[in-house]
Amino acid sequence: MNCRYLFLLFFITAFNLPGQNKNLKAKLDSIEVLRKLSKDNSLEMKLRLDYAKRASQLSNDTNIDSTILRSNRDLSFIYLNMEKYDFVKTINHKNLKLANKLKDSSAIAIANYNLGAIYHQIELNNDSAYFYYTNAVKIYNKLKDIKLEGELLANMADIQETEKDYIGAEVNAIRAISLIETLPKNDYNLDTLWTLYNILGVISGRLQQYDNAIQYHEEALSVSNKFSNNNIAFNYYISSNNNIAFIYEEKGEYLKALTIYGDLIQKENLYQNDPSLYALLLRNIAHAKFLSNDNNYKEIEEQFKEAYKISDSIKDDIVKMKTANHFSEFLLFRNEKDSAQFYAQMAYKISKELKANDFVSKSLMLLSKIKDGEEGKKYLFEHIKLNDSLLNNERNVRNKFARIEFETEKIEAENVQISKERLIFLFSSIGLLITLLLLYIIINQRTKNRKLEFAQQQQEANEEIYNLMLAQQDKIDEGRTKEKKRISEELHDGILGRLFGTRLSLDSLNLLQTQDAIKNRGQYIKELKTIEEEIRKISHDLSSDFVVGSGFMDIVKTLIETQTQAYQLSYSLKEDDEIHWDDVSNKTKIHIYRILQETMQNIYKHANANHIKISFQLKNNVILLSVEDDGSGFNVTKAKKGIGIKNINSRVKEIGGKLEIDSKIDAGTKIIITIPLS
């Protein structure tokens, strides 16, 4: 695009900016009001959603990415409270793109955190959740946000524990603990800390590191005692003790486990406050008794049945599944195969629905023991096949999250490389633009220089023309002088001589003394004397070189005489002897000459005049040139558009002068031009 058009576009844009800024400010003010209304907890959620949507729509109209991002974040929060998770996910994907475009680290981290939470807690997509958590935790690490970095590491450890990546989970949990331990001991941070110790305890139990498991669960139990909220403290106290009892059960220390289970189940109003936990503890007691070879089978059976009944009534499928599985083991031990088969199939059905593969495998093993023959073999083969699949998955999952982190780092490295390439492209573009601008300036300057050179050459040419005019005028004057001298000599030497001879002859004739002769001769002699004096006077006038020192005004007079004679006009010329034309620049004199020429031509063409008055005056070091005619006059406003007036005005401006035109219809025209001598 031509640079001239670029500059024009810039000025048009700049001219429109005040109006645009005013409209933009009004929109931004409206957006701010709508955001505040969307956060007003006293309003209905539906109304708050409407305000948040309107703020987001207005923000899109502004085309300001940071404004759009902030409004979308508020809208996402409303959808989250309304449990509309698909909208939350969609908005945060958009926010992530905007944040990356703006290179807003905090906004990038928030969008990644939100997406990780949706995939983790709502969609149960652990791979995607871990990917977004990884992105977020790296940014929070750079931002030194210990709290959020610790939370994310806890979530990542939870995912890894679920996927049986125990080593990776342990590493992230320990990292998270080292961060959270530095924070104030409020309920929020204590909750994260309890979760981390609990994860470490579960992992150690799965790895059969029972002493470590008990130690971690006791740390979690210690944390539960620090909560200011009694309900949370009680729930975590029960959970930690239950986990410790379970580890003792795994170690085979059933009496210790039963003691803890017994103490927990006797807590006041436990059944009323948390029937699910009550059913879980009741099942654990029954299972521990069964494993400890307790002979009170009737009591064990009743406890299993009650736990199953409670979990079924409250629709707690997890407790129901575990209870059915352990109850089936107990019934098989009692050789009550029909009942054992019922509960084993129930455990198998629920575990398949919950995708709890460990309990699917246990249920298949139970069914293979319960059923005889081919049907039992079928369950056994299915169990073996599932176990092989689970083992392969465990082997694959050990490196899966490491690969995710590696790929994330690889993407980050690629993004850094892209950023570098973009930066190089940006600098290259700026360099190219500067080069083009410099080229434009150079070309433009050269054009101006050429114009200046042309103007100088034109001025030199004008001065040369003027000098030629002066030289021509000098030659004309010289010719006139020679011609006058020749005529003077001719008159003096020829005519006067002859007249003198005649006078002498007449004098001789005067010797005749007749009255008439004397009278006639006297008259002739007197007449001849008169002629002699006139010729002598003419000769004297012709012989005197009155054009010596002729200059600009002689040229002007010649122009006026020539033009007025050609145009059949009479004229009067008034000069001012105070004007020293030799001190006036040739450029100014040329323009005055051309202005007079153009003015008289305009008078001839348009004025229908008979007489013109031309005047030169000097006032306060300013030459006043006045040209007045007695013509038909004209409309000054319309005449300013004519090329003749434009040419005169252009020449006046060129010599720093000023043009005034006074004209009335049928009253003639007067042009006054002021020309400063400086």
Steps between C-alpha positions, in 0.01 A plus 500: 500500500622851421643670810289805425184286538636351822546848645151600378351194669684591821362854499144383423525250786643764732218738405239238590671397826322742737156365401619141510660545842178648635293201379760253627505659846120476520516130409773428754300679773193290412707180509633589846147557633376169352795313654421639845134397464602148393695467829214626720413201721169661597369450143357180354756286316299520176510880509872498583557272200313745275721788620817294448391406145428863411840606637667230288311607184588868550862402563508315167380820329802692638748255339724551806634154588572579867143629550352193325716271713392657829128496411522138383662406829206649694254318271687172552471541879119544472470185285715311752264595784207388283682168432492559123840345449494479118474881483779533757726280287419684174559846651829398662630359170426843345661675797811287465542611137448867593737475796771343283447775241537766773788307663318546832664237724244526779206465258669204325545326837137562606359364171722189525400447865128527416526261205700254710233508772218437248680204343604365841188535713215512244604304192742265683747539213823470696737533203357837389470616861865419568606684181326826598607470866862461382476818289351693792744379766803611297362852466410525869851381581643790294251741658605379849136424587570232760137440595370425151814309401452277806129444422578401142774260606251341742248455217770352277605261776136394546471421126827305505391300806170414328689391188747301721802715409606475864856630464390808303214561745737476796745750344227758427337452843830559683569809284154632582542441875827695504311797350176482702691464829636855448150652478278625784321215684143589399229241422549536123873422511451232766248328271763478222762381748273224638424383144873477420589296811202276434617439140848409626344263755286330235799467263719347773219256584465398133877443487473297823722748681270473801713682758538799266129486427411516872746789548344703215145433622601606851639825347162546333329429833719767662392750232131417559533614861601852387180589310289780643190349338390217728302314235796486263732407789266212602464360145876505442561350847269208414656455152860503628424252780309277258801504265735412787273211601494381138884493490503293821248270335730468198791422733293225665475686832125450515451574871657846461285561195182385679579721801524808280191405294307438823594838646399678180162333454400590856538871436183685599237541227732354236221309329273806488775738384676275247322168426745426216798515737308292754433230237867508393623454861246223561622317188864549609424356844325197347785444255771536767315253725472255213874528425587462871322162509228626731253213544199721559381449140144607569611841628738542204220410256260746665758778482563432129126494429440825691790675324366383161145607585608851613720557193221380274242728665720809467616392151868503591622267225864501609428377856235266360752353251770445764251357747357260238851385407614431857164350596527263201846387624353431844204306356730295275709417806175382664428302180177689441566516125161624384511802728870547428424498123225763544728744682798426271289575190367815669859612572597414140207698356566812711877492443445477123270804517751692710791379285671386821720241331663376822160395637395361159805276520420397861138429408604284203738301723219443752259389227763260360525340846125495556404354162612152403601364161515700179318799642758530779783470244336771292506739799859402575619565144321835502672578831843408359438700184394806701799468733740483205335809356527682834867405532571632149315819582700537822824456308391755240365748751829522688648705216177653372506806722873545448427502126224759552745723690764444233256582219387809693861616529548422131194710411633780722836480323322513163298799620821673609649428157184632330519811719862550398409455134211747539736745670751464217218549248379806693846658507549413132166663417590809703840514327334465159246769588777735618696428180193576288440816701861610453475423128184706482671789684805478272288486182278779628806710592651439158173607337499816714865563411418460131208741539728744682766465232234556234373809687856629526557433132171671418600798713839514327322474165263780600792715607678419176183593307481823698866573432441426132202736512722765656771435243241514223363824646855637518552411136171664409598807701843497338338479157267785586793707624695438180196578289430820692863602469492431128184711460651771717811509286290498187286788623796691628733449212246482215183695564650766721774553247260549218274722708801705601593541134149604415500756780822647365349518154201674638730738686665588172166557337422733783731746331207585278347792665148483368244511766329173405826315452626609836176401667487154333863423560465591864210261542691218326805562707294504818325177399831337417637601837201336661555179301866511583429526871249216490735277304783590738276411791401167341860425421599574855223277638588216265868526567456481881507128611196508733476121518841461657463283812168353381380196707196312628250784466606553137414134436171546683417812299580317177269215609218741592534697178510184290208332677271804515567581135422143402187492718391853391502631857606835643709495816658704774813393688605636836853425619671547834860618484557367851498143363856394423441220253867402498458382860198283411577135414471389140251230611265766642533724192425207266185414697387869501556511123295179448226616740461825304498307175234255630290782651489706178419185303208425740376861464506467121323160503232558764465863615388687184699795637621816323757631748733351760691661785829346614672621813826410683543629858740434786355497853679366808747301291211339307433549127132562425406411143154618401323422169154653452266485199167661410350177367188294574624344829433144619401276794821465704395171669446318170800657334736351761447166328626634164844395381609864437438605862657174624816568298523857633438380859764228461759754384409739784547224758829400339647844583338515846241755397128544551224540238181703549224528237223756519243476222138598452272428207504796251735693730840365397769299679796590716784260579744588779814294552729555801858381454744515795845616393667262745 
